Amino acid sequence: YRHLSEAGIKGKVLNPRFLKPLDREFYETKVMDSKMIVFMEETIEEGSYSQSATVQLLKWGYKGKIMSFSLENVIIPAGPRDTIIREYGWKTERIIEAVQKEIFG
């Protein structure tokens, strides 16, 4: 979040592990009017929170953009979190660049 803010991108940080099952009232007041939703997860994309949330948000009529950053869809060996994120996950610079491209073109 700090890196996005420093890059001139305003937003909100929501911790989805406390938002499941999806609470429609919460999403309608906090998220549905957003121009873009960016999910960042330390899990593989397949079967992830962002997948289920995206489906539900679209059913509820969300019209903005949705981006998702997660770990590669591969079998990931056990190891230190930082190593796993670095080798299989999202890179801060890549996220900022992708979000900026979506917002600013």
N, C-alpha and C positions, 0 to 999 in steps of 0.2 A: 504494500500500500504506500509506504513512504517513497519508494522509487517512482511509482506512478505519479504521486503528488508532486515530486520534484521535477517530473517531466511535463508538468502542466495539466495533468489529467485529474479532474475532481471525481470523487466517488464515495461510496459507502463500503464499509467492511462488515460482512455478516458471516457468522460462523454457522454453516449449515448443519453441523452435527447436533445443534440444538433446534433445528428447524424441521425435523422430520418426525412424524409424517408431515407432509406439506400443509401448512396452515394458510388457507386461502385468504382469510382476513389480514393476516400479517403481510402476505405478499402483495395484496391489493393496496395496502397503505405504505409499504416500504419499497416495493420493487416495480410494480406494474407500470409506473409512469417514467421509469428510467429509459434513457435512449439506448443503453447497452448494458448487458449483464456479462460479467467476466467471472467464470468459475475457475478456481485453482484448487486442485486436489492432489493429495499424496496417495493416490490409488490409481490403478489402471482405468482407462476410460470405459471399457466394457463393463456394463452393469453398475456404473458409478452414480453418485448422487446427481451430478450434472445432467446425465442422460435422463434420469427419471424426472428431475425438476424441469428440464427443457420441454419434455412431452407435456407435463401438466401446465406449465406456463402458457404454452401455445394453445392448449385446450381452453384455458381461461381467457384467451384473447390478447396475450402479450404481442405487441407489434414492433418492438425494438430489436436490436441485434443481440446475438448471443455468441460468446466465444468461450471455449473450454480449454484449459491446460491441465493435463494429467500426466501420469507416468506412461511409458510405452506399454503397449499391449503384448508383453512378453513375460516369461517366467523370470522373476527377479530374485536373485539369491539374497539371503539374509546378510545384513551388514549394517554399518553405521548409517544413520539417516542422511547425513550430509553427502556421503559417498553415493548412496542410492539416488538422491535427488540430482546430484551432479551428473551421474552416468546415465540415468534412465528418465529423468524428469525434465521439468521446465527450467529454462535459464532466464534469469531476470531480464537481461538485455533483449532476448527474443520476445518476451511477453510485452515489454514496453514498446518495442518496434511494431509488433503486430497490432496492439491496441491503438497506437498513434496512427498507423496506416488506416485502420477502420474508421477512426474519428476524423482525422484531418485529410485523409486521401493520399 
